[in-house]
Amino acid sequence: MDKSSVLVTGCDTGLGLALCALLPHHGYFVIAICQSEAGQRRTNRVINGEPSTSEGVPRVDSEGWLVGKKGVSYVLDITLINHVELFREQLAKRIANKEIPPLYSVINNAGIWRFSMLTDAFESLESRQAEVNRWREVFETNVIGSLQITTAFAGHLTRSADNLSPRIFFVSSVLDKHSLPGQSAYVASKYAINGLHETLCHELAATDITPIIVKPGPLRNTNLFIRDLNLNEPGLLLNAAGDCRHVAQTILYGLRQRYPKYEYSNFIGTIPFKIAEYVPRKIFVHFVRLVLRKLALLYFTVRRLVFRMNFWRR
């Protein structure tokens, strides 16, 4: 085999799906981890294309794999260590049997986002339990899931087909050093990912493996916010956000560099947070409050304008 495999988590939608569309065109065999069977089928179509009439509808094999010529997809709960270990054993066997190319890289992309105000948890026992449950859900996927995938597959990484050193990616956020109201669980999980990555930079320094953290700004074509926000309405922030495909290109660049950096970020949406690193925290907090107030006023003004335009078009 003259290819290298790249394992990607969180492939049902968003950045993970964008990576599944991009990587096969650059010679990588994709091992896509999905959350649902619908996501698995969608991911398989993106990786391998629509099947021809002669090929028929692709079927999941006895171990739950959906196999194609350019990649495979698998439904896995990355928060459950027994499930991760079973998948690791199956993957190792398939690589040994040369059914799948050697594993070159792992991309920890899976993540969830929940919106809540910590101050609401001051009100009652029920609100405190709900807040703790949100934190637990976010941390189990964003942090524990990434930890389990990393520790399970780091020992299986090999140099690429073109002799590049293996690498482990963590998809973090510009919010891994700065917080915003309503995003405490998500932001804290990204702080933790930042710490995990930096620790691996030290512990893997004497090895062939490079840990890489990617810090995109806000992204519009993602389902990350779908549970807690109604994104069907005109959203100024999301319209000004970046594109998952651009972040996928950044990761591809990190995969192909002979001497990769420890950290990559995208331009769109990241500049204010880079500037904030040099601003006293109290000033940053007051600045965020001012900006959010102005955006809220502008947002509702635009909503009223759009409503009036739609009304007069009838």
C-alpha positions in Angstrom: 0.0 0.0 0.0 1.3 3.5 -0.9 -1.2 5.4 1.3 -1.3 6.5 4.9 -4.3 6.4 7.2 -5.7 9.4 9.1 -8.2 8.7 11.9 -10.7 11.6 12.4 -13.3 11.8 15.2 -16.5 13.8 15.0 -17.2 13.2 11.3 -21.0 13.4 11.2 -21.0 17.1 10.4 -19.0 20.3 10.3 -15.2 20.2 10.3 -15.0 16.4 10.6 -17.1 16.0 7.4 -15.1 18.7 5.7 -11.9 16.7 6.4 -13.5 13.5 5.1 -14.2 15.4 1.8 -10.7 16.9 1.6 -8.2 14.2 2.7 -8.9 11.5 0.1 -8.1 13.9 -2.7 -4.6 14.3 -1.2 -3.8 10.6 -1.0 -5.0 9.9 2.6 -7.1 6.9 3.6 -9.7 8.2 6.1 -10.8 6.3 9.2 -13.9 8.3 10.1 -15.4 8.0 13.6 -19.1 9.0 13.7 -21.7 9.4 16.4 -24.7 7.9 14.5 -25.5 5.5 11.8 -26.9 8.3 9.7 -23.6 10.1 10.1 -21.8 7.0 9.2 -23.7 6.6 5.9 -23.3 10.3 5.1 -19.6 10.2 5.8 -19.1 7.1 3.7 -20.7 8.9 0.7 -18.5 11.9 1.2 -15.3 9.8 1.4 -16.0 7.2 -1.3 -18.6 8.9 -3.5 -22.0 7.6 -4.5 -21.9 3.9 -5.3 -22.5 2.8 -8.9 -25.4 0.6 -9.8 -23.2 -2.4 -10.2 -21.6 -1.9 -6.8 -25.0 -1.6 -5.0 -25.6 0.0 -1.7 -22.6 -0.4 0.7 -23.4 -2.5 3.8 -22.0 -2.4 7.3 -19.9 -5.5 8.0 -20.2 -7.8 11.0 -18.0 -5.6 13.1 -19.9 -2.4 12.3 -17.5 -1.1 9.7 -18.6 0.6 6.5 -15.7 0.0 4.1 -14.8 1.8 0.9 -11.7 2.2 -1.3 -10.8 5.6 0.0 -11.8 5.2 3.6 -13.9 3.5 6.3 -16.5 4.8 8.8 -17.4 3.5 12.2 -19.9 4.4 14.8 -18.1 4.9 18.2 -18.9 6.5 21.5 -15.4 7.9 22.3 -16.4 8.5 25.9 -16.6 4.7 26.7 -13.2 3.2 27.1 -14.4 -0.4 26.5 -15.8 0.7 23.1 -12.6 2.5 22.2 -10.5 -0.5 23.1 -12.6 -2.8 21.0 -12.3 -0.5 18.1 -8.5 -0.2 18.6 -8.2 -4.0 18.5 -10.2 -4.2 15.3 -8.2 -1.5 13.6 -4.9 -3.0 14.6 -6.0 -6.3 13.1 -7.1 -4.7 9.9 -3.9 -2.8 9.5 -1.9 -6.0 10.2 -3.9 -7.8 7.5 -3.2 -4.9 5.1 -6.9 -4.1 4.7 -6.2 -0.6 5.9 -2.9 1.4 5.3 -0.7 2.1 8.4 -1.9 4.8 10.7 -0.1 8.1 10.2 -2.1 10.6 12.2 -5.0 11.0 14.7 -7.2 14.1 14.5 -9.2 14.7 17.7 -12.0 16.8 16.3 -15.1 15.5 18.2 -16.6 18.1 20.5 -19.9 19.5 21.8 -21.0 23.0 23.0 -23.6 23.9 25.5 -24.9 27.3 26.4 -25.7 28.2 30.0 -25.2 31.0 32.5 -23.4 30.0 35.6 -25.3 32.6 37.5 -28.5 30.6 36.8 -27.1 27.8 38.9 -27.2 30.1 41.9 -31.0 29.8 41.9 -31.9 26.2 42.9 -30.7 22.7 43.4 -32.3 21.7 40.1 -30.5 24.4 38.2 -27.2 23.4 39.8 -27.7 19.8 38.9 -28.5 20.8 35.3 -25.3 22.9 35.1 -23.1 20.0 36.5 -24.7 17.6 34.0 -23.9 20.0 31.1 -20.3 20.2 32.3 -20.0 16.5 32.6 -21.4 15.9 29.1 -19.1 18.5 27.6 -16.0 17.2 29.4 -16.6 13.6 28.7 -16.6 14.2 24.9 -14.2 17.1 24.5 -11.6 16.1 27.0 -12.0 12.5 28.1 -12.9 11.4 24.6 -9.8 13.1 23.2 -7.6 11.6 25.9 -8.9 8.1 25.3 -8.5 8.3 21.5 -5.0 9.7 21.9 -3.7 7.2 24.4 -5.3 4.3 22.5 -3.8 5.0 19.1 -0.5 6.9 19.8 1.3 3.6 20.0 0.0 2.6 16.6 1.3 5.7 14.8 3.9 5.2 12.1 5.7 7.5 9.6 3.7 8.4 6.5 4.1 6.9 3.0 6.3 9.9 2.1 8.3 9.5 5.4 6.8 12.3 7.4 6.8 11.9 11.2 3.5 10.9 12.8 1.3 13.5 14.5 -1.6 13.9 16.8 -4.0 16.8 16.3 -6.3 18.5 18.8 -9.0 20.8 17.5 -9.4 23.4 20.1 -10.6 27.0 19.9 -9.6 30.6 20.2 -11.5 30.3 23.5 -8.8 28.1 25.1 -7.3 31.2 26.8 -10.2 33.6 27.0 -13.8 33.1 28.0 -17.1 34.6 27.1 -20.4 34.6 29.1 -22.6 31.6 28.6 -19.9 29.2 27.4 -18.2 28.1 30.7 -18.2 24.3 30.1 -17.0 24.5 26.6 -14.3 27.1 27.3 -13.1 25.1 30.4 -12.9 22.0 28.2 -10.7 23.8 25.7 -8.5 25.1 28.5 -8.1 21.4 29.4 -7.3 20.4 25.8 -4.7 23.2 25.7 -3.1 21.7 28.9 -3.2 18.1 27.4 -1.5 19.3 24.2 1.2 21.2 26.0 1.9 18.2 28.3 2.3 16.0 25.3 4.7 18.5 23.7 7.0 17.8 26.7 6.4 14.1 27.0 6.7 13.3 23.3 9.7 15.6 22.7 12.1 12.7 22.5 9.9 10.6 20.2 9.0 10.8 16.6 5.4 12.0 17.3 4.4 15.7 17.0 1.3 16.9 19.0 -0.4 19.8 17.2 -3.2 22.0 18.4 -5.5 23.8 15.9 -7.3 26.9 17.2 -10.0 28.1 14.8 -12.3 31.0 15.3 -16.1 30.8 15.2 -17.4 28.6 12.3 -20.7 29.0 10.6 -21.2 25.7 8.8 -21.3 23.5 11.8 -23.9 21.8 14.0 -21.9 22.6 17.2 -24.5 25.1 18.4 -27.7 23.4 17.2 -28.9 22.1 20.6 -29.0 25.4 22.4 -29.3 28.1 19.7 -31.8 28.7 17.0 -29.6 29.3 14.0 -32.5 29.6 11.5 -32.8 33.3 12.2 -30.4 35.9 10.8 -27.2 35.7 12.9 -24.7 38.4 12.4 -22.0 36.6 14.3 -22.3 33.4 12.3 -22.5 35.2 9.0 -19.2 36.8 9.8 -17.7 33.5 11.0 -15.2 31.3 9.2 -15.7 28.2 7.1 -15.0 24.6 8.2 -13.3 24.0 4.8 -10.7 26.6 5.6 -9.9 24.9 8.9 -9.7 21.6 7.1 -7.1 23.1 4.7 -5.1 24.3 7.8 -5.1 20.8 9.1 -4.1 19.4 5.7 -1.2 21.9 5.7 -0.1 20.6 9.2 -0.3 17.0 7.9 1.9 17.7 4.9 4.6 19.8 6.5 7.9 18.1 7.0 8.6 20.1 10.1 5.2 21.0 11.5 4.5 23.6 14.2 3.0 22.8 17.5 0.1 25.3 16.9 -2.0 26.5 14.0 -4.8 29.0 13.9 -7.0 30.6 11.3 -7.2 34.3 10.6 -11.0 34.8 10.7 -12.4 35.4 14.1 -9.1 35.0 16.0 -7.6 38.5 15.8 -9.6 40.0 18.7 -8.6 37.2 21.0 -4.9 37.5 20.1 -5.0 41.2 20.9 -6.8 40.3 24.2 -3.7 38.4 25.3 -2.0 41.8 25.8 -5.0 43.5 27.5 -5.6 43.5 31.3 -8.4 41.0 32.1 -10.6 43.7 33.7 -10.5 45.8 30.6 -11.2 42.8 28.4 -14.3 41.9 30.5 -15.7 45.4 30.2 -14.9 45.4 26.5 -16.8 42.1 25.9 -19.9 43.5 27.8 -19.9 46.6 25.6 -19.5 44.6 22.4 -22.3 42.1 23.4 -24.7 44.9 24.2 -24.0 46.6 20.8 -24.3 43.3 18.9 -27.6 42.5 20.7 -29.0 45.9 19.7 -27.8 45.5 16.1 -29.1 41.9 16.0 -32.6 42.8 17.0 -32.6 45.9 14.7 -31.7 43.6 11.7 -34.4 41.1 12.8 -37.1 43.9 12.8 -35.8 45.1 9.4 -35.9 41.6 7.8 -39.4 41.1 9.2 -40.6 44.3 7.7 -39.0 43.5 4.3 -40.7 40.1 4.2 -44.0 41.6 5.2 -44.0 44.1 2.4 -43.0 41.5 -0.1 -46.2 39.6 0.5 
